[in-house]
Amino acid sequence: MTARTNVLLLGLAALIVAAPLVLNPSAPFGGTDDAASELVAASHPDYRRWTTPLWEPPGKEVESLLFALQAAIGAGVLGYVIGRRSK
């Protein structure tokens, strides 16, 4: 790939990420876990969880950090494996 192609692809990726934030800035960007919990609570108010978490993060920021770290490690491992196999 040429440098121009790389710049165009990076610009396209940035546009895809920024578009929802620019087009609908007041939208609530929640996760699917929260949406599913709200749906279950609305449809079955007497529902009781039958499991408990082993560890509860102290805040949403820590939870987001751990999720991003997990995604980064997974992407690194996947990139390494694909890079090694392509040689």
N, C-alpha and C positions, 0 to 999 in steps of 0.2 A: 504494500500500500504506500501511496505517496503521502507526503505531509499534508497536502491539500485535502485528500480524502479523510485523513484522520481529523483534521480541524472541522470539516463538514459533519462528520459523524458525531464528534463531541458537541458541536452546536445543536445538532438535531436531538441528541440526548438531553441537553440542557433545556431545549424548548419543550420536550415532552414532559419533563419534570416540572417546569415552571407554568405550563399552560393551565392546569387546574387551579393553581393558586391565583393566577391573574384573571382568569375568566369568571371565577366564583369565589372571591376572597372571603365572604362571610359564611361559607359552607362549613359545617362541623366535620372535621376530618377525624373520625374515630376509627377504632380498630374493629375487626370482625368479632373478636371476643366480647367486646362491650355490646355490640349490636345483638349478638346471640343471647347474651345474658338478659338484656332488656326484653327481647322477644319471648324468652322462656318465662320471665317474671310476669309479662303481660298476659300470656296465654294460660299459664298455670300458676296462679298466685300461691298455691299451697305447696309448690315444689320445694323439696329439701335436698341439698347436695348430699351425696353419699360418699364423697371423698373429701379429703382436706389436703391443702398444699403442704409439702415438706418444709418449705421456707417461703415466707412472704417478703418480697423486697420492701425496703422502707419507704419507697416513693415511686411515682410514675417515671421519674427521670432515671432512676436506677434500673427499672424494668426496661425502659427504652434502650438504655446503654447496653444491657446484657443481650437484648434482642439484636441490636446492631453489631455487637461483638460476635455473636453466634453467626450472623449472616456474613460478616467479613472473614471469619475463619473458614466457613464453608466455601466461600468464593475463592479464597486462597488455595485451599486444598484442591478444589475443582480445577482452577487454573493451572496449578502445578501438574496435576495428572494429565490434563489435556496437553500441556506443553511438553511433558516427557514422552507422551505417546506419539506426538506429531514429528518427533526427530527421527 
